[in-house]
Amino acid sequence: MFNSTFKRTALAAALAAAFSGTVYAQDTASAMRGSVVGPQGNGASGTEVVIRHVPSGSTVTVTTDEDGNFVANGLRVGGPYQVVLDSDVYRDAAYQDIYLQLGSTYRLNAQLEADEMERLQVSGSAINYASLNRGSGSSFGEEQIEKQPTYGRDLKDVLRLNPLATQIGDGSELTVAGNNPKYNSITVDGIGQNDDFGLNGNGYPTQRSPISIDAIEQVSIDVVPFSVKDSNFTGAKINAVTKSGTNEFKGSIFYQYASDSLAGDPEPNRYYPDSTAPELDYEEKTKGFGLGGPIIEDTLFFYVNYEKTEEPQPVARGPEGSTASNFANVSATDVELIQDIARDVYQVEPGDWNINPVEEDEKVLAKIDWNINNDHRLAVTYQSTEGQQTRNNGGSTGTLTLSSNWYSNTQELKAYSAQLYSNWSSDFSTEIKLSKKEVDNGRVPLLGKNYGQARIETGEAAVYIGPDYSSQANELQNDTTQFQFNAEYLKGDHLIQAGYDYTSVDVYNLFAEATLGAWEFDSIEDFRNQVASSFEYKNHPSGNVDNVAAIFTQGTHSVYLQDTWTPTWDLEITYGVRYERTFADDQPRLNDRFVQRYQFANTENLDGVDIILPRVGFKWNFADDMTLRGGVGKYSGGRPNVWISNAYTNDGIGAVNFDPSSVDSSVYLENVDLANVPQEIVDSLVAGDGIVTPIDPNFELPSEWRSSLAIDWNGADLGYLGEDWFLSAEFIYGKKQDDVAWTDLSRRTLLDENGNPVTTSAGRPIYVADDPLDNHVPSEIGDDNGISRYDLMLTNGRSGDSKILTLTAGKAWDNGLSFNTSYTHQDVTEAFAGGSSTAWSNYRYTPTVDAENVLVNTAGYEVEHRFVANLSYTTQLMDGYDSSFTLFWERYSGRPYSYVLDTYGNSVFGDAGNLARPRYLPYIPTGPDDSNVEYTDGLTYEQLLPLLQEAGLEQYAGGFAPMNEFRGPWNTTLDFNYTQELPGFMDEHKFTLFFDVRNILALIDEDTAQQHYLFNGSPTTQFIKGDINPDTGNVVYGRPYAGYDTSAPTSYLPERSTWQAKIGIRYTF
């Protein structure tokens, strides 16, 4: 019984890569492990296992132990491999056409027969790619990457095949399992490619993908890996390895083109029926090449890749009636008037709204692979990526930014890595990695830094001119050094791993808002008369902005121990523990006045903060074609370093905010000169009295417990639909711990004469901004003594959870047809989405009833429902030349958003300074006689009721509207790829024509094809103006600044809402 069962299952394991992976570890290589037994099931000890990578001739030889077990590490990804089992006792066996997955261990179990016949030859079968795309983890090889519609030439275009991975908005952000895109970990050849600092929405440290998609050999994604080698994420772990040279010279050169002439005409925004259909105006050109081959045959190889893209950016927003894709509520006449005043009165250049700046991106990759000998292999990679894009040109319905307010975002990445794989014996191997990544980001105002920012109100919107508030002093360099050591020892059924990781990040961050000044004008006439309503300024007391820069080093020491135990041939159990401890060489500067205010120091830097991460997982092949897998583990990391950097840049010493009460207001509000901050303002700055954003001295590292249980069926018979289907169902549960939160130390709960907390009549707590050093005791609503300070502390807060179900089905037919489909349901909760880089924004823009007690509710990045289908067909319309057709269809529910109050410039809720525009959730009245509500601006309950009904808020009458309970529109897309091989100039040379069409659905259904995006981590619609009557404690509702609005806070994406084609040609040799 054992022998027959073992033979059948061992052969299946040897041939089916679908079940070969134990984990998708954060590696750059693959491994092979197995058991070799004799005819009676006894261990075939002393059998030589010769593993040869056919394209490069790389060979690894190991010997089975006394129980017949073997392991080989550091193997090249891909294949094909030939494995020869050379025994002095039994008949030899050879396996052909084996392919290895990235970061995965291939299981090869074999039973040798008596030494009476010729060597047994076994050929591998084609990989069932459908089975490599499960719920929590997926792996994609070069063949899939080439066939997939990749209009954006981004890894995310491939990763979206995973049921949990969704490209949201314009496609630059990848949210996985309902998590913030910044929480993903991305590595290429062992080099971290995620945005360590956390300023980019796309999750990369570069403008576009940091690596050319043509350079990728394999890429994997996993949400619940149970290997303790994996860390630094609470989203997903994304791991890619680049191509390597082989014994044959192979190369390609390509050119790709896209423009508005290869696109449809977008329809008007369906949510604004009277809007004008936007006109597309773009042209993108991409060119590149790749070349690999031997330097020394079988020993030394090289691979190089280059890619460059140029694309003018479209006009994102314009005044009413313009041809821009989105409008602001301001007329073209008012815009022209503001431009004239800026030039004539202030002698400054405001710029315009209808400019098409050019985006540029350039990538270089060079790689050397050295087979030192059969036991040692070295891989060295160099990477350079440079990009430039103009930003801040999007605005909103309530704002229009002119080009003087835009900025050029320049990003440069240089990375180096070396990886040494060593098999010291048949049961002991090591892996050593060393990498360095240098990132240099610049944020430069498009028209220079010649004057400060001005906001001019026009009635229902505002126009911005002058260098952006946050771009007047903004530079970043961060260098990341990583060292990893991993050792593996095979002892019978146990594969024991131990390792050490070291990561160090050196940061230079110059960031201070309004160092050139920021003025607000209540009307165009006030702007003409040089009379401002408010003014902000921040700088170093010396006036030298360079002294504001934060310079610090922070990192992590990690050690881990793990055992992968195979007690039987069909069961594998992995269990281990990882320990991480942060270190920091520098502290924020001690602010004595902060200590006086709050009785603790602002110098916390997380030095010595640690965490233990245990994990256990299993995989049980309980039938020939069915597998049960699952486990539980704790994960940490992925939070942006910029949140830590805030404590260094905002220590109240380096950068000090101007206190409006320290200088007569006529100095900065009258006779305004945008090009000069009055000297009295500069002289008024007091060292040690600026805004402070410290870290809680008791801060714990955020983490998440995750568990999963899945069943995979590889070979299901679905009747009329055929046999050999792959089916999978998986449930994932996550429970966050110590999630991030922000609290305002300057807020004091308002107390009545009896010492009891004051609330509104509806129960909302009332705070007052208070400075403990001014000897002022607040006694009524809004009694803040005119202070403008706020000190926001990074701390731990309430933590949410997640419940996720994925269903997957797929099949590959012998005729070249393959199909994969999935459905995912998410139920994810959180308090803070963490969608911004500053403490100010994360605190201010989180919808809440009580800003100091943010409750858990639907997560801002949750994708409640997602359907995916992918159909691919490869044939030969010309003999010997492949023709490939692929369709990718996706439909997912809209992102959550909230209805909030418009409290612009209102401090009655306890908001000081710039915090006076937070997002408070509204109380919903029960009827016209609700004594908790009063009205102004001519508004009545009868007028409010239809708005409540239209927004769906009426159901919450008598309570507060919840956070993120409303949904933006569903998004649907259908993408297409066609590639056609053609004869080249020489034998084995080929031309390939490739044709990508994004959103070909627009040719069928233009309305459904429209794409609408909700920006930020916590999108909101300002539903109604909110105030508080200090005499009654009632909320007072009136007309919001931008008018009554019940629509979702979406931005229309016209380019993505119609079909867009890219055509290209590649020559392969």
N, C-alpha and C positions, 0 to 999 in steps of 0.2 A: 504493500500500500504506500509506504513512504517513498520507495523508489519511483513508482509511476507518477505519484503526485509531484514529487520533487522535480523529475525530468520535465514534466509539462510546465510547471511554474517557473523553473529555472530558465527554460528556453524562452518563455514569455518575457521574463525579466531581462534577458540578454538582448532581446530584439525590440522591445517596446520602450522607447525613451520616455514615453508618457509617464511611466511609473518609476523612472530612474532617480528622480531628485529627492533627496531627503529634505533639504532646505535650500532656499535661495540665499545663501550667506553673502555677506558684503565682500565678495572676493573678486579677483580679476582672472581667475583660472577655474578649472574644473577638477574633479577627482573621480577615481574609480575604486570601488570596494566590492568585495564579494567573498564567496566561499566555493572551494573546489573539493568535491568528494569523489570517492571511488564508487565502484559498482554496488557495494553494499551500504553506501551512505556514510562510510567512514571518511574522516578527513584525509585528503590527498596531500600530505605534508611534503615539502621539498619540491613542489611543482613550480617551475619557472613561469611567470606571467610576463610575457613580452608585449608591451603596449606601444604601438607605432602610429604616429600621426603621419598619414601617407603624404599629404602635400609638402611637408617640410622635412620628412625623414627623421623627425625627433623621436627618440626611442627611450622608454623607461622600462627597466627590468626589475621585478621584485620576485620574491620567493614566498610561497605560502608557509604559514607556521604549522605547528604540530596538529592543529585542528583544521587545516586547509584554508584558513582565512588569509586575505591579503588586502592591502590598500596602497594606492599610488596617488600622490597629490601633485599640485602645480602643473597639471596638464593643460595644454592649449584648449581654448574653447572651440567648439565646432567639430570638424572632422573632414573626411571620414577617417576613422581609426581602424586599425587591424589589431586584434588581440590573439596571441598564440599562447596556448597552455601546453607547455613542454614538460612532460613527465617521464621519468626513468622507469616507472612502474606500469602506468596505464597508457591507453591510446591517446595520442595528442589530439588537440582540438584547436580550430582556428575560427575566429569570428570576424566577419568583414562588415564594412559600412556601418560602423557605430558612430553616433554623433553625441557629443557632450554638451550639456547646458551650462551656462554661466553660473558659477557659484553653487553648483549642484553636484551631488555625488551619484554617479551611475552605479547601479547595483548589477553585478554580473555573477550569478550563481550558476555553477555548471557541475554536471556529473559525468565523470570520465568512465569509459568502458574498458574492458580487458584489452591488453596490448596484443591484439590479434589481427587488426585491420589497419588500413591506411588512415592517415589523419582525417578526422571529421571536419568537414568544411560547412560552416553555417553562415548564410548571408543575412544581413539585416534587412528589415523592411522599411518602407518609407515612414517618416515620422508623422504621427497623427497630430498635426498642429492644433486641432481643435482641443485636444486634451491638455495642451500646454497653457490654455487660457482658462484658468479656474477662477473662483470668486476672490479669494484673498491673495492669490499669487499667479503671475503669468510670466512666460518667457517667450521672447520673439527673436527669431534668427534673421539672417541676411535676406533669405528668400521672401519672408513675410514683409520685411521692411521695404523691399524693392517693389512689391506688388501693392502695398497699401496706399490709398490716397493720402498724400502728404503735401498738400498745397503749401503749408507753412514751413516745410522742410525742418520740422521740429520733432524731437523724440516724442512729444506729447501727442502728435498725430498718430503714432503707433500705440502708445500706452493707453489711449482711450478705448482700445479694444478690451481692456480689462473691465469687468463689470463695475468696479468701484471707482474708476478714474474718469472724471468728467472735466472736459475743457469748458470753462465758463466764460461768458462775455465774448471778448474778441479772440478767445482761444489762447491767450498768453498765460492764463492762470489754470493750474491743474489742481482741483480739489479732489482728495481721495478719502473715501469713507466719511464724508461730511466734515473734514478738517480744513483748517486754514492752510492755503497753499504754501505758506512759509514754513510749515512744520514738516515738509518732506525732506528727506535726505537723498541727494543725488551725487553719484560718483561715476567717474569715467577713468578707467585704468587706475583705479585706486585713488584718484585725485578728487576731493570734494568739489562738486560743481554747484552746490546750492548756495544761495545768497546768505553767507554766514552773518553778515551784518543786518540784513533784513530790510533794505530800502526798496527793492524791486518787487513789483506785484507778480512777476512771472516766476519767481523762485530761483532764478539764475543770478549770478553776479554780473551778467552781461545783458546787453539789450535784447538779443535774440538767443536762440540756443547756442551754448558755448562751443558746441562741436557739430561738424557737418554730419548730416544723417548718412551721407555716403561713406563715412569713415567707420561706421558702427558694424561690428560683427554680430553682437547679440546685446539685447537689453532685457532686463527683468524688473518686475515690480512685485513687492510683497508688503502686505499690511500686518500680518501676524507671523513673522519668522520666529521660530523657537530657538534658533541658535544664539547663544550669548555673545558670539562675535559681533552681532549686529547691534548698533546703537545710534544715537544722535538723531532720532526722529520720533514723532508722535503722530505723524501723518502716514506716509508710506516710505519705504526704502526702495529707491530706484538705482539700479546698478547697470552700468554698460561697460563693455570692453571693445576696444577698437580693433580694426583689422591688422594683420601682421603679414610680413612677406613670407613667401614660400620658395621652393626650389625652381619655380618658374617665374619669369618676369611677367607681371600682369599690371595693366594700367587702364585708365579711362580718362577721357576729357569730355566736359559737357558744357552746354549753354542752355539756359532756360529764360523764357520771356513771358511777361504778363502785362496787360494794360487794359484800360477801359474799353478799348476796341475789341477785346476778347471777353466781354462781360455783358450782361443784360442791363436794362435800365431799371433802377429801383423804383418801386411804387412809393407813393407818399406814406408817411407814418400812419398806420391804421388807427392809432389812438388820437391822431389829430387830423380829421378828415379834410380840413380846410388847408392843410399844409401843402407846400409845393413839393413836387417830386424832386429829390436831390439829384444833382448831376455828378457822376463819377468822373474823376480826373486823376489818373495815376498811371505810372509805368514802372515796372520792376524788372531789373535785369540781374541774373545770377549766372556766374561762370565758375568753373573750378576743374580740378583734376585730382587724380589719385594714382600712385605708382608704388608697386612693391616688388620685391624679388630677392635673390640671394646675393650676398657679398662673398660668402664662402659657402659652397653647397653643403647642405645638411648641418651647417654650423651657425652661420651668421646671416641675418636677414634684416631688410629695411622696409619701411612703409612710410610714405609721405602723402599728405592730403592738403589741398588748398581750396578755399571758396570765398567769393566776394559777391555782395549784394548791394545794389543801389535802388532806392525807391523814394520818389517824392511823396510826402505825406498829404493826405486829403485835408480839406477845410472841414474842421469838426463842428464848428458852431458859428452862426452869424446872426445879424439882427433880423427882425421880422420881415418876411417877404423876400429874403435873400435865397440864393441857390445852395446854401449850406445844408448839410444833412440834418442838423438840429438847430433850433432857434432859441434865442434869449428874448425875454419880454421887453425889448427895447427897439425903438425905431432906428432906421438908417439915418434919419435926419438928426436925431439926438447924438448918435455916434459921431457924425461929421462935425457937429457943434463942439463936442468935447475935444476932438482932435484939433480943431481950430484954436480953441482956448489954450490947450497945452502948448501949441507952437507959438501963439502970439503973446500970451500973458506970462507963461512960465519959461518960454524959450527952451522947451524940451521936445524930443521926438516921441510921440505916443505909439507909433506903429499902426498896423491895420489888422483886420480880422481875416482877410482873404488871401493869405500867403501860403504857399506850398513848400515848406522846407524839405530838404532831402535827407532821408535816413540812410546811413551807410553801415555796413557790417563786413568784417574781414576775419577769416579763420585760417590758422595754420596748424598742422599737426605733423610731427615727425616721430618715428618709433623705430627702435632697434631691438631685435630679439637675438639672444646669443645662447645656443646650446653649448654650454661650457664642456659638458660631457654628458653621459647618459644619466647622471645623478643630479646635475645642477643646471639650472636655466635662469638667465637674467633677462629682464625686459626693462627698457628705458624709454620714457615718453617725454616729449616736449610739446607744449601747447601754447598758442597765442591767439587771443581773440580781441578785436577792437571794434567798438560800435559807437554810433552817435545818433541821437534821436531828439527831436524837439518835443517838449512837453508843456503842460499847463494850458493847452489851447482848446480844451474840451468845454470848460465852463458848465453852466446849467441853465435851466429856464430862467433863473433869477440872477444869473451873472454872465457877462460877456468879457472875456479877456482879450486885449489887443496885444500885438506881437512884442511890445516892449515889456509885457508881463510874462511872456513865455521864457523858457530857458532851454539851453542845449544840454542834454544829459549825455556826457561822454563816459564810456566805461571801457577799461582795458584790463584784460586778464592775461597773466603769464603763469604757466605752471610747469613743474618738473617732477618726475617720479622715477624711482628705480625699485624693482621688485626682484628678489632673489628667491628661487624655489629650490629646495635641496632635499633629496631623499638620501639620508645618511645610512640607512639600512632598509631591509624589507619591512620593518615595523616602526621605523622612526623617521619623521620628516619635519622640516621647518620651513617657515616662510617669513621673509623680512621685507618690509616696505618702508620706503622713505619718500616723502613728497613735500613740495613747497608750492604754495599758490600765492601770487601777488596780485592784488586788485586795486586799481586806482580809478576812483570815480570823481568826476567833476560836474558841477551844476552851475552853469554860467548863463546869466541873463542874455537873451538873444541879441539885444541891442546895446549891451554894455551896462555898466554900473554908474551911470551918470547922474542919477537922481533916485529918490525913494519911491515907494508905492503909493498910489492914490486910488481910492475907491469913491466913485461918484454915483450917487443915487439918482435914478431917473424916473421914479414913480413905482413901477412894479419890478424893477431889476436894477442892477448896478453894473457899471463899466469899470474895469480895472486897467490902469496904465502904470508903467514904471516897473523896475525889477521886482519880481515876486518876493513877497514877505519872507519866505523861507529860503530864497536863493541868493540873498544879499551877502551871506557869508556861509558857504556850504562846500566843504571839501572832505574827501574821505580816502584814506589808504588803509588797507588791512592786509597783513601778510599772515598766512596760516602755514604752520609747519606740523607735519604728522609723521610719527614713527610707530610702526606696528611690528610686533613679533608674535608668531604663532608656532606652536609645536604640537605635533600629533604623534601618539604612540598607540600601536595596535597590540592589544593583549587579549588574545582569544576572541570572545564575542564583543569586546569593549574597545571602542575607539576613543581614546582619551585626548582631549585638547586642552591646552593651557596657553594663555597669551597675555601680552601687555600692550596697551595703546597709550600713546602720548600725543596730545594735541595742544598747540599753543597758537594764540591769535594776538598779533601785535597791531594795535589800532592807533591811527591818527585821525581824529575827527574834529574838524572845525565846523561848528554849527551854532549860529545865533540868528534869531529872527530880527528883522527890522533894524539892522545896523546902519542902514541909510535912511531910516524913518519910514513910517506908514501912516498916512493921513486918511480920514474919511470925511466926505462932503455930503451933506444932506440933500443937495440939489445941484443942478447944473449952474444955476445962478450963484450959489455959494461958491462953487468952483471958480467961476469967473471973477468973483469978488475976493478970492483968496481967503475965504473964511471956512475953516474946518470945524467939524463937530467932535472929532476925537483924534488922538495922536498916540502912536506907540514908538518906542525906541529902546534898543538894547545894545550894550557894548561893554567892553572892558573899561573900568574906570580911567585907565590911562588913555583911552581913545584908540589904542592899537588893537584892532580886532584879532590879530594873530595870537594875542595872549589868551583868547577864549578857548583855543584848541584843547581837546582832551587827548592825552597820550597815555596809553596803558596797555598792559599785557595780561591776558587771562587764558586759562587753559584747563585741561583735564588729564588726570592720571587714571587709567583703568586697568584692572586685572580681571581675568575670568578663568573659569575651570568648567569643563563640560565632558560628559560621557555620552557617547552614542552606542547604545547596547542593542544587539540583535539576539535575543534569547532563542528565537526560532527563525527559520528562513523567511517566514512571512510577517514577522513583527519587528518593528524598529522603535526604540524608545530613546528620546534625547532629553537629557536633563542637565542643568548647570546653573551657575550663578555668576553674575557680573557685579563688580564693585567699582564705582566711579567717585572720584574726589576732585573737586575743582581747586584750582590755585590761581592766585592773582598777585602779581609783583607790585602793584600800585594801588593806592587808595584815592578816592575823591578827597579834595582838599577840605580840611576841617573848617566848618563855618561856625564860629563862636556864637553868632547871633541866632543861628538855627538851634544850637544847643540850649541857649537861653529860652527860646520860644517853646521847645518841645521836650526838653529834658533828656534827649539822647543824641548821639552823634550821627552825622550824615556820611560817615566814612565806610559803611558796609560795602564790601566788594566781592562777597561770596567765597572768599578764601577759606578753604577747609570744609565747605559744605559738601556733604557726600550723600550717596544713595546706593542701596542694594537692589539688584534687579535679578530675581530668580525666574527661571523658565523651565517648563517641561512640555514636551510634545511627543506624539506617537503617530505611527502609520502602520496600519494592519491590513495586509492583503488577505482578507478572510475568504475570498473566493478567487478563482482564476482571473476574473475580470472586474472584481469589485474591491474597493479600498475604503476603509474608514480611517480618517485622520483628524487630528485636533490637538488641543493642548491649552495651556494657560501661561501667561508671562507678563512681566512688568516691563514697561518701556519709558524712556525719558530722553529729552533732548529736542532739538529742532527749534526752540524758541530763539527769536532774533537777538543778536548781541547788541543791537541798537537800544533795546530796552535797558540793558546794563549800562551802555554808554551814556544814557540820559543822566545817570548819577554823577558822571564826570563832567559832562558839558554844562550841566545846570547845578553847580555847587553853590551858586549865589555869590561867588567870589570872582571867578573868571568872567562871567557874563552877568551884568546887572540890569534889571529892568528900570526904566525911567518911572519915577513916582510922580504922577500928575499934580499931586498936592504940594510938591516941593518947589514949584515955580509957578508964577502967575500965568494963568491960562492964556492971556493975550500974547505971551511970548511964542507959543507954539500953535495957537489956533487962529491967529490973525496975521494978515500980511504973509501968508504961507509962501515959502520958497522951497519947492520940491527938491532943488539941487543942494540945499544946505540945511543941516540940522543946526539950530541956534546954539551958540557956544554955551549959553546958560544951561541948556539941557545937558550937554556933555559934562559940564562942571558939576552938575547936581548929582551925578552917579556916586553912590556910596559903596565902597568895597565891603563885601560881607552882607549885603542886604538885598541881594537879588533873589529871584525865584529858585527854589531848590526842589529837585526831583530825586529823593534818596531811595535807597533799597531798604526794605524792612530788615532790621538786624536779626529777626527771627525767620527770615525767608527760607522756605524749603523748595527744593528743586521739583517743579511740576512733573507728574508722571501719570501713567495710565495702565491699569490692569486690563489686559485683553485676553479673551478666550474664544476659541472657535471649535466647531464640530462640523465635519463635512463628510459626505459620502460621494465617491466617484465610481461611475460605472462605465468601463471602457469596453464596449462591445455589445451594447444593448440592441435588441431586435425590436424595432418599432413597426413591424407589420408592413403596411403599404409604403411606409417611409424608408424601409430598407433595414439592413443590419449594420453592425459595427458603428453604432452611434456612441458618442461620448456624452454622458449625462453627469451633472454634478449639482449638488445642493449644499449650501453652507450657511451656517448661522454664526454671527460674530457678536459678541457682547463686550463692551468696553466700559470701564468705570474710571473716570479721571480722579486724580488726587492732587491736592495743593495747586489747583489751577491759578493762573495769574489774575491779578486784580489791581486796581488803582484806587487810592483813597486820598481825599483832600484834607491834609492836616490842618488847614486854615479854617475849616468849617467848624462852627460850634452849634450844637443843638440849642435853639431858642427856648428859654425857660420862662414860664409865667411867674407872677409874684409869689406863687407857692412852691416854686422850684420844679414844676412839672413840665415835661416837653410840650411845646406848642405844635399843633397840627392844623391843617386846613379843616374846614367843616366836614370834608369828605374823607379825612384821615391821612392826608399826605404830610409827612414830617416837614417841619420848617427849620431851615438852617440860616445862620448869619455868618458871613465872612468876618473873621475876627483876627486881630493881631495881638497875641498875649503881651506884647511889649508896649502897647500904647495906653495901657491902664483904662481902656474903654470897655465897659460892660454892656453888651447889646441888651436892649429892653423891649424892642418891638420889631415887627417884620421890616426887613430892609435896613435896619439900624447897624450898618457896617462901618460907620465913621469914615466913609469915603476911601477905604483901603482898596487896592487893586491887586494885592498879592494872592498867590495860591501856591501851595507846596504839595505836590502830588507824589505820593509814595508808591513804589512798586511793592506789592505784597501778595499774599495768597488769599484766595476768596472761595466762593462756592464753586463746586465742581459738578459737571453734568455727566451724562452717560450716553451710550449709543447701543442701539439694537439694529442689526443689519442682516438682511436675508438676501442671498443671491441664488439664482437658478440659471444654470448654463447648459446648453446643448450644442453639439457640433458633430460634423462628419466630414471625412475626406473620401471622395470616390476615386476609383482607379483611372477614370477618364479625365482627371485634371480639375474636377469640380470640388470645391470645399465650401462649407457653410458653418457659421457659428452665430449663435444668438444667446442673449442673456437678459434677465430682468433683475433689478435690484430695488429693494425697498429699504429706506433709511429712516430711523427715528433717533435723532441726535439732539442733545441738549447741552447748553453751556450758559455761562453768565456773560463773560467778555469774549468777543470774537477776536480781539487783537488784530484788527485790520489795518492799524496805523503804526507808524514808526516812533511816534512821540507819546509821552505820558499824557500830554495835553489833549491830543486827539482821541486816544483810546478811552480816556475818562469822559470827555465831553460828548463824544458821538455814540455812546452806548445807550440805547433806549431804556428808560427806567422810570419807576415811580419815585424811588428814593435813591439818589445818586450815591449815597454811602452804604447802601444795602441792595446791591444789584442781585436780582433773583435769577434762578436758572429757568430757562425756557428754550424754545426751539433754537437750534444753532443757526448762525447766519450763513453758514456754507452747506447746510443740509440740502441734499438733492433727494426729495422724498421718493420719487419714482423715476426710474430710468430704464428704457428699453433700447437694446442694441441688436443689430443684425449685420453680418458681414458675409458677402457672397463673392467668391473668387472662382475664376475659370481660366485654365491655361490649356491652350491647344496649339496646333501648328497649322496656320493658314497657308504658310509657305513651308515646304519640306525642309526640316532642319532648323527652322527659326521659330521661336516661341512667340505666341500672341497671348497676352494676358489681359483679363478684364476683371475689375474689382469694384463692387458697390459697398459703401459703408453707410448704414442708416442709423440714425440716433434720434430719440425723442425723450426729453426729460422735463420734469416739472420745474416751474419757476422758483427762483430763490425767495426765501422769506423776507418780509419787510414789515415795518411798523408805522403806525400813525402816531405822530407826536405833536406837541404844542410848539407854536412859534413864540419864543420868549426872547426875541432879539433885544439886546441891550437892557434886559430886565434882571435886576439883582434880588428880587423879592424871594426867590427860591434859595438864596444863599450863595449865588454865583458871583465871583469877583472877577474884574478885568475881562480877559478874553473868554472866561468860562461862562459868560452871561448869554450864551446861545446854545445851551445843551438840549438834549432831546428827551423831554419829559413826556411820559405816556399820559394821555388825557383821561380825566374822569368823565364818564358817560352819564348824562342826566337821565332820570327816570321819566320825566315829563315836564310840562310847563310850570308845575308847582314844586319842582325839586328845589328845596331851600339851600342846597349846597352850591348853586350856580347862579351867577348874575351875568348880564349881557351888556355889551357896549357896541359902538359903531353902528347902531340901528339894528343889530342882530336880535332875533327872537328865537325861542325854541321851535316855533312853527317853521321858521326858515332853516333852522339847524337840522330838523328831523329828516328831511329828504337827503341831506348830505350823510347823516348817520346811516341811513338805510342803504344808500348807494355804496358806501364804504364797507358795509357789513358790520358796523360798530354798534348797531342798536341792540344786538344780543348781549352786550356787556353793560346794559343800563344798570345803574346803581353801584357800579364798580369801575375799575380802571381797565383801559384797553391793554391787552397783553403784548409782550414783546414778540416780534417775528411770527405772528399767527396769520399773516396775510401773504399771499403768494403772487409773485410776478407771473407774466405769461409763460406758458410752455414754449420750449424751443425745439424745433424739428429741423433736421438737416439730412441731406442725401448727397454723399460725395462719390465721385467716380474717378477711376484710374484705368488708363489703357496704355499698354506698352507693346511695341512691335519690334522684334529683331529683324534686321536686314543684313545682307551680305556686306562685308567690309572689303578693304583693298587687298587683303591677303587672307590665306587660310587661317581659320580660328580667330580672325578679326571680325568684329560685328559693329554695325550701327544699331542704335536703339532709339526709336522715336517714342517719347513718352508724353502723355496728355493727361493732366489732372484737372478736374472740374470740381470746384467747391460749391456745394449747395445747388446741385443740378435739379433739385426739387422745385426751384423757382420756375423752371420751364413747364411744370405740371400744375403747381398751386402756389401762386405768388403770395397769397395772404398767409398761408401756413408757413411758407419759407422765411417770412420776416423774422429777424433776430433782434431781440430787445434785451439789454443788459442792465442789471442792477449793480451799481458801483459800491465799493467799500464793503467792509465786513458786516456792517449793520445798516443796510439801506433804510431810509425813512422818507415819509411824506409829511410835510408840515401842514397838518389838517386844519388847525384853527389857532388864532392868537390866544395866548394864555397869560393871565395876570392874577394877582391875589388882592382882594380888598382887605387892607390891614385892619379895618374896623370890625369886619364880620368874619374874616377868615374864609370867605367864599372864593372860589375860583371865578374869574371874570373872563368870559369868552367874547372875542370880537373878530374882525376881519384880519386874516394873516397878511403879511407884507406883500407876498406874491399872489394874493387872491385865493379864494377857496379852491381846494384841490382834493379830489378823492382818488386820483389815479395812482398806479404803481410808479415809484420813482425810477423809471426806466430811461435809458438812452437808446435811441434807435441806431442800429449799425447798418447803414445802407449798403456798404460793400459786401457784407456777409449776408445780406438779405436778398441778393440776386445771384444768379449763377456767375461764376468767375472761372476762367480757364487759364491754365499755364501750359505752354507748349515747350518742349525741349528736345534736344538731340544729344545723344551720348555716343562716343566712339570708344569701343573696348578692344584692347589688344593684349 
